[in-house]
Amino acid sequence: MSDERGGFVWYELITDDVDKARDFYRAVVGWEIAAEGQAMPTGTTYRMIQRSDGGNAGGVLTMSDDMKAHGAKPVWLGYIHHPEVDAAVARIKAAGGAVHMPPMDMPGVGRIAMVADPQGAQFYVMNPTPPEPGAKSDVFDYAKAQHIRWNELWTTDQAAAVTLYTELFGWTQKGAMPMGPMGDYLFIQHDGGGIGAIAKAQPGGEGTRWQYFAGVDDIDRACAAAVEHGGEVLGEPQQIPGGEYTVYAHDPSGATIGLVGPRKE
């Protein structure tokens, strides 16, 4: 996995129905969720998400009864690399954020913690253990299908988010796209390349959260497959700079996933 601070090194779907998720994401994105999961100490299971090229796209954590009892909902979460997980968590907490899972070591995986920024957006901080010397994560790729291609933060305080994330992870914020009454869409970069944007959370929306976009080979095919396999497409695909199209969707359990890809006539 990547040894670069600030890289998105993993993505995780937390869901209450793995079978429906397997069917949905296979049809929509082309991913294969493992039929058998690894038992976790909490009584849940963890499965890998595999791309058709043999690489991993992330993992699936089955929700436990305890998670449900505490109000957990199906959701996608990202893992951001930081070489000093404990220091990063302390900085987030000092800024007014929350710690949902304190730093812990996972043998063969790395040190991780689950946090929320001061506005409530949840994510993991991780210092990964590479499976082999020099190995880097490729779960994020700006251009490829079956990878996460875009990381989008919706927040009630864009200025505070820019300050915290750029300081903590070494990101930069350069460029913006005006979105009328919705405010400016602020682009963020890591290691010289675009990785996503920070947008203003809108009234009536899904609130402060991280939103991830999976690359698909054909946006119209993917939308049709989403509906056919128990999901919901939220509106019509919108063209973005560069000519591709993007749309939000809910999977069968209600987790939101963005889709991005070309339109094939």
Secondary structure, 3 states (H helix, E strand, C coil): CCCCCCCEEEEEEEECCHHHHHHHHHHHCCCEECCCCEECCCCCEEEEEECCCCCEEEEEEECCHHHHHCCCCCEEEEEEECCCHHHHHHHHHHCCCEEEEEEEEECCCEEEEEEECCCCCEEEEEEECCCCCCCCCCCECCCCCCCEEEEEEEECCHHHHHHHHHHHHCCEEEEEEECHHHCEEEEEEECCEEEEEEEECCCCCCCCEEEEEEECCCHHHHHHHHHHCCCEEEEEEEECCCCCEEEEEECCCCCEEEEEECCCC
